[in-house]
Amino acid sequence: AVVRFFRTPKGLLILLLGVLIAAANVVPATRQAWPGLAAAIGASALVDLPMLRWRKRRWEFPSGAVLTGMLVGMLMSPHEPWYVGAVCSAAAVALKYVVRTPTANVFNPAALALVGAYYAFDAGHSWWGALPDLTLGSSIPLLFLAGGFITWRVNKAPLVLMFLGVYYGLFTLAAFVGDPAHVAEVFIAPDLHAVLFFACFILPDPPTPPTKYRDQLIYGTLVAVVAYATYELMGVVFYLLAGVLVGNVWEAGRRLLLHRRQSARRTARSAA
């Protein structure tokens, strides 16, 4: 059963994030993040465990909640109090059972938790799990290998490539038509690492983005445009996460409309 679990997308993602955490802890400063990381994982799991038991009538490992806690802990600043990630991760996991369409939850819980932490606790986001403190020669290849593998495994390559293409296309255009210094930071560490981590580990979150390639291309474009606009207009630290949350709303609306159309067709056939 354990081997089968770690062959699933969620199991593989837990393993890959574990590899990135181990690599990041080569840098002594990131070891301060362990209390917050452990608290975020534990709080998420404690909220999700009874909910899964109630919904599925059996005990089940809360893999989705563990992933939420890992992502929150890996992106939040190591200098934040341990309870910040715990409270926001737990709240985001609980909300996924409330804010949902008939087929899936609406928001990416990790993205929602991090944005909530920013407003509720003025929490900083360091993205230490994206390995910005390691050398480019070790961090970027590791991100590409781990991120590329999980992207392929969950069949979201068109989504990731479209997002990266539009995202860097917009910032490159902005550099040519405006002040290059204003957007230079998105092309270097730590923003470069954050974008790669975001594109490969947060954007393809299996329950929230579309599965069909055409819809993935639209979704990736929308997320990139919103992230770029948020960076330019607001300059907030969560500009990438703002993009994915808006994309979540678009995809939830599309799914809801499709579900209603399918229900109407089934009703019409039954009446006939």
FENQUIBEL-V840323 format. One line per field, one symbol per residue. burial: b if it has 24 or more other ideal C-beta (glycine too) atoms within 12 Angstrom, else e. A space follows every 10 residues. Layout:
burial = ???
This chain:
burial = eeeeeeeebb bbbbbbbbbb bebbbeeeeb eebeebbbbb bbbbbebbbe bbeeeeeeee bbbbbbbbbb bbbbbbbbeb ebebbbbbbb bbbbbbeeee beebbbbbbb bbbbbbbbee bebbbbbbbb bbbbeeeebb ebbbebbbbb bebbebbbbb bbbbebbbeb beeeeeeeee eebeebeebb bbbbbbbbbb bbbbbbbbbb eeeeebbbbb bbbbbbbbbb beeeeebbbb bbbbbbbbbb bbebbeeeee eeeeeeeeee ee
